[in-house]
Amino acid sequence: MDLKTKLKINLKNIPGKRFKRKYLIIECDDWGGIRMPSKEVYNKLLKANISIPDDWSRVDTLADKEDLDHLFELLLGVKDKNGRSSVMTPVTNVANPDFTKIKESGFTRYYYEPFPETLKRYGRHPETFNTWKKGIEMGIFMPESHGREHLTVQLWLEKLKEGCKNLRFAFDLGFAAVTVEGLPWVYQEFRPEFYFNDFSQVDFLKNSISDGIKLFEELFGYIPHAFVPSNSIFHPSLEKTLALTGVKYLYKNHFSYIPDGHGNINRKFCKIGRQTSDGLTYYTRNCAFEPRNPEYQGIDFTLKQIEASFRWNKPAIISTHRVNYIGVIDKGNREKGLKELKLLLDSVVRKWPDVEFISTGEFFSGNQIQN
């Protein structure tokens, strides 16, 4: 590791509250949201010469019961000093586009469906969502919010209405993350829910926040503690709406991306740990673990990031993504991701025998935290 990287992983841990105990939190983004419907759809897109944004899009899809069973078996098999199993916090989008209703409206109105309905439509095992609930009951799979859907709804709908050929073709296959030439990089694949290019679009986004948190509570039985905006894009004008839902913590990068309302993005330094006038507290992650990433070279860098977190008496909050653990389209992808996760967790408990596994919600609620 070069000096610049060493400085970076240490400096980012300096601000904020310190803890005597070693907490490990795994935040895993993108659960619940659609990406690639199937291998067959992928092949049809390729045949039509429609650009697929990246290799993640090829294998990332809604988890099936089998994916959850394998993941849960792994989590239950690694214990901390208290005998508690390892925990994953699935950061979850609770809804997806209702493609049929949107098309029936002539692409003039947006409709969505709760993600358990999408599971049925995708032909996932009937017990898949009940398996989610079992993970919650066991305390090893504890969801937090990623927004209502992982989609730049208004701009996607606008391009569909205009008749964009590739977007319409992909739409008919249930795929949304299409690269459209001429669009700004920030929403090139229509992934960031809270990007907007005109302030007239903000009311729709405020409504999606309120709807999303309400649906989250209906599905899981509690208000999420933390909110992680998709693609880390969020505007301060949305914070009051979020706070009114009962959410207390908002994920921010140290340098956050903020739309300016005129088609551009500004980068603004964010003070982690700051509490806003609306009562939200900013937090961030300090470790990364992405076995699917083409640049991934093993667990060593993640371990060094965890080491830096503990050196500065901070919780190690690991950022990872669903795609690493899904085998519906490619079982080899799931096998690799789970193998690397097991190596990581086994190494953590061996290197830091006093480590404690905890979910994001438990950490922030303070139920198990003593400084």
Buried (B, 14 or more C-beta within 10 A) or exposed (E): EEEEEEEEBBEBBEBBEEBEBBBBBBBBBBBBBBBBBBBEBBEBBEEEEBBBBBEBBBBBBBBBBBBBBBBBEBBEEBEBBEEBBBBBBBBBBBBBBBBEEBBEBEBEEBBBBBBBBBBEBBEBBEBBBEBBBBBBEBBBBBBBBBBBBBBBBBBBBBBBEEEBEBBBBBBEBBBBBBBBEEBEEBBBBBBBBBBBBEEEBBEEBBEBBBBBBBBBBEBBEBBBBBBBBBBBBBBEBBBBBBBBBEBBBBBBBBEBBBBEBEBEBEEEEBEBEEEBEEBBBBBBBBBBBBBBBEEBEEBEBBBBBBBBBBEBBBBBBBBBBBBBBBBBBBBEBBEBBBEBBBBBBBBBBEEBEEBBBBBBBBBBBEEBBEE
